[in-house]
Amino acid sequence: MAERAAIVTGASSGIGLAIVRVLGSEGHAVTMASRRPDKLREAVARLSSEGLEVHGVAANMSEEADIKRVVAEHHEHYGRLDVLVNNAGVGIGAPAGEIETKRLDMQLSVNLRATVLFYRECLEMLRAAGAEHSNAIVINMSSISGKRGQPWLSVYSATKAGIVGFTEAMNKELGSQGIKSTALCPAFVDTAMTDFAKEHVPAEKMIRPEDIAEAVRYLLKTSPPCVVPEIIFQRPDEAL
Ligand SMILES: NC(=O)c1ccc[n+]([C@@H]2O[C@H](COP(=O)([O-])OP(=O)(O)OC[C@H]3O[C@@H](n4cnc5c(N)ncnc54)[C@H](OP(=O)(O)O)[C@@H]3O)[C@@H](O)[C@H]2O)c1
């Protein structure tokens, strides 16, 4: 059995990929879950060639059965779970009068519902890690849009605000069992998700995926009584 193990969703690119690198370098075996199998396979091969212990599971976070399969495969491979990173997410902009039900449902299910289901499915392993070392960590990817609603990204903002609220509730519910939850709330990060904005905000003016991943390294090193409910990452010209 691995000494420390983690699941990262949305692990095949951007912030999730950077977080897997940090977890791997801190001695964690990592199950990487994301949607497109080819892209995931390439990411897993790259990280394996860097010497990290990683296993890929292609899964759609909109599907409950896929989420159960990710957790079951992780358990089979690594037998324990010390860190869960609910990172997969999608943002689809639309004016309020033109929100399509299909896109509304997709954002609710990938950004919010999947996080709830992952907690439920992982709880037994997280409780075991919490009982062992009082430092089981769950990291939930919110956004600065979860702290201040964004026009035309209203559904995305609502899902990310939901993540902040759910994280707070999980700390109150599970904190005494050694399970600590943190919501990460970044402004623009230079990933594929922000390609649409790079005409107005150049990539070099955006936060780096590694900035977010280094926060995860910090969270791993906090002592058991230290709970960090949320971290906000903003750009110099974007005070909250
Ligand atoms: N970039 C930013 O400015 C920013 C700011 C605040 C918060 N965030 C949040 O950070 C998280 C990661 O985003 P990113 O910027 O790193 O973007 P990214 O590079 O596009 O990564 C998104 C990841 O999520 C996966 N994913 C998307 N839909 C999925 C689904 N239905 N099922 C399974 N996996 C799915 C993608 O896999 P596929 O490519 O195979 O779909 C990919 O691995 C998201 O939750 C996002 O909302 C991003």
The ligand as an SDF file (V2000), in Angstrom:
LIG
                    3D

 48 52  0  0  0  0  0  0  0  0999 V2000
   -8.0580   29.1370  -15.1700 N   0  0  0  0  0  0  0  0  0  0  0  0
   -8.6390   30.0090  -14.3510 C   0  0  0  0  0  0  0  0  0  0  0  0
   -8.5460   31.2360  -14.5090 O   0  0  0  0  0  0  0  0  0  0  0  0
   -9.4290   29.5140  -13.1740 C   0  0  0  0  0  0  0  0  0  0  0  0
   -9.7640   30.4590  -12.1680 C   0  0  0  0  0  0  0  0  0  0  0  0
  -10.5100   30.0270  -11.0850 C   0  0  0  0  0  0  0  0  0  0  0  0
  -10.8880   28.6970  -10.9820 C   0  0  0  0  0  0  0  0  0  0  0  0
  -10.5490   27.8120  -11.9580 N   0  0  0  0  0  0  0  0  0  0  0  0
  -10.9850   26.4290  -11.8100 C   0  0  0  0  0  0  0  0  0  0  0  0
   -9.8550   25.5830  -11.8460 O   0  0  0  0  0  0  0  0  0  0  0  0
  -10.2530   24.2690  -12.2720 C   0  0  0  0  0  0  0  0  0  0  0  0
   -9.2930   23.7620  -13.3320 C   0  0  0  0  0  0  0  0  0  0  0  0
   -9.3700   24.5800  -14.4770 O   0  0  0  0  0  0  0  0  0  0  0  0
   -8.1120   24.9490  -15.3960 P   0  0  0  0  0  0  0  0  0  0  0  0
   -8.0490   26.4170  -15.4580 O   0  0  0  0  0  0  0  0  0  0  0  0
   -6.9160   24.1880  -14.9510 O   0  0  0  0  0  0  0  0  0  0  0  0
   -8.6580   24.4810  -16.8270 O   0  0  0  0  0  0  0  0  0  0  0  0
   -8.2480   23.3060  -17.8280 P   0  0  0  0  0  0  0  0  0  0  0  0
   -6.7970   23.3410  -18.1370 O   0  0  0  0  0  0  0  0  0  0  0  0
   -9.2240   23.4490  -18.9440 O   0  0  0  0  0  0  0  0  0  0  0  0
   -8.5390   21.9730  -17.0060 O   0  0  0  0  0  0  0  0  0  0  0  0
   -9.8170   21.4950  -16.7620 C   0  0  0  0  0  0  0  0  0  0  0  0
   -9.6950   20.0460  -16.3550 C   0  0  0  0  0  0  0  0  0  0  0  0
  -10.9790   19.5710  -15.9700 O   0  0  0  0  0  0  0  0  0  0  0  0
  -11.3080   18.4360  -16.7730 C   0  0  0  0  0  0  0  0  0  0  0  0
  -12.7470   18.3500  -17.0160 N   0  0  0  0  0  0  0  0  0  0  0  0
  -13.5680   19.2720  -17.5740 C   0  0  0  0  0  0  0  0  0  0  0  0
  -14.8090   18.7840  -17.6680 N   0  0  0  0  0  0  0  0  0  0  0  0
  -14.7860   17.5420  -17.1530 C   0  0  0  0  0  0  0  0  0  0  0  0
  -15.7550   16.5330  -16.9750 C   0  0  0  0  0  0  0  0  0  0  0  0
  -17.0380   16.6910  -17.3360 N   0  0  0  0  0  0  0  0  0  0  0  0
  -15.3680   15.3630  -16.4350 N   0  0  0  0  0  0  0  0  0  0  0  0
  -14.0910   15.1660  -16.0760 C   0  0  0  0  0  0  0  0  0  0  0  0
  -13.1260   16.0780  -16.2050 N   0  0  0  0  0  0  0  0  0  0  0  0
  -13.4670   17.2590  -16.7440 C   0  0  0  0  0  0  0  0  0  0  0  0
  -10.5280   18.6290  -18.0590 C   0  0  0  0  0  0  0  0  0  0  0  0
  -10.3880   17.4080  -18.7830 O   0  0  0  0  0  0  0  0  0  0  0  0
  -10.7600   17.4130  -20.3580 P   0  0  0  0  0  0  0  0  0  0  0  0
   -9.8720   18.4580  -20.9910 O   0  0  0  0  0  0  0  0  0  0  0  0
  -10.5200   16.0320  -20.8070 O   0  0  0  0  0  0  0  0  0  0  0  0
  -12.2150   17.8400  -20.3970 O   0  0  0  0  0  0  0  0  0  0  0  0
   -9.2130   19.1620  -17.4940 C   0  0  0  0  0  0  0  0  0  0  0  0
   -8.4330   18.1130  -16.9960 O   0  0  0  0  0  0  0  0  0  0  0  0
  -11.7120   24.4140  -12.7250 C   0  0  0  0  0  0  0  0  0  0  0  0
  -12.5710   23.9780  -11.6830 O   0  0  0  0  0  0  0  0  0  0  0  0
  -11.8790   25.9060  -12.9110 C   0  0  0  0  0  0  0  0  0  0  0  0
  -13.2080   26.3140  -12.7500 O   0  0  0  0  0  0  0  0  0  0  0  0
   -9.8290   28.1920  -13.0540 C   0  0  0  0  0  0  0  0  0  0  0  0
  1  2  1  0
  2  3  2  0
  2  4  1  0
  4  5  1  0
  4 48  2  0
  5  6  2  0
  6  7  1  0
  7  8  2  0
  8  9  1  0
  8 48  1  0
  9 10  1  0
  9 46  1  0
 10 11  1  0
 11 12  1  0
 11 44  1  0
 12 13  1  0
 13 14  1  0
 14 15  2  0
 14 16  1  0
 14 17  1  0
 17 18  1  0
 18 19  2  0
 18 20  1  0
 18 21  1  0
 21 22  1  0
 22 23  1  0
 23 24  1  0
 23 42  1  0
 24 25  1  0
 25 26  1  0
 25 36  1  0
 26 27  1  0
 26 35  1  0
 27 28  2  0
 28 29  1  0
 29 30  1  0
 29 35  2  0
 30 31  1  0
 30 32  2  0
 32 33  1  0
 33 34  2  0
 34 35  1  0
 36 37  1  0
 36 42  1  0
 37 38  1  0
 38 39  2  0
 38 40  1  0
 38 41  1  0
 42 43  1  0
 44 45  1  0
 44 46  1  0
 46 47  1  0
M  CHG  2   8   1  16  -1
M  END
$$$$
